[in-house]
Amino acid sequence: KLQFTPVSFAQKVGYRASTAPARPLTDLEEFRRSNEFLMLENAAIYCSQLIQRTDNKFDLDSTEGQKACKKFLLQLERLCEAFKVPCTSRKYRNKFSQAYKVLYKDNALCYLTEILDSAQEGFPYLWVNG
């Protein structure tokens, strides 16, 4: 009677295969593994999810359009913070009425869909409460 004993390739050959040490990552490969790259990639994904109307303006009237735009604008804020984009003075907000001051974070970026909606109408000036 013949008995079968399994033998691995490494046992048969008599040595174990070894791999070469990992080469150092290039700057690009290292960046692609970073949180910053992930944030950029998410911004691109969220941008592609924005809904555009037939007049080439963003749909900010529907719930779906509002939600997609808010996700994108929030991601832009995060990117600016991550890449330490300098933020100009927001002192002009001190002149806003209390109702509008509540909408904005103190001295920080705050992209709102309501402002984008007004801005995309193409008026030369935006007036709020006055």
Disulfide bonds with the S-S distance in Angstrom:
none
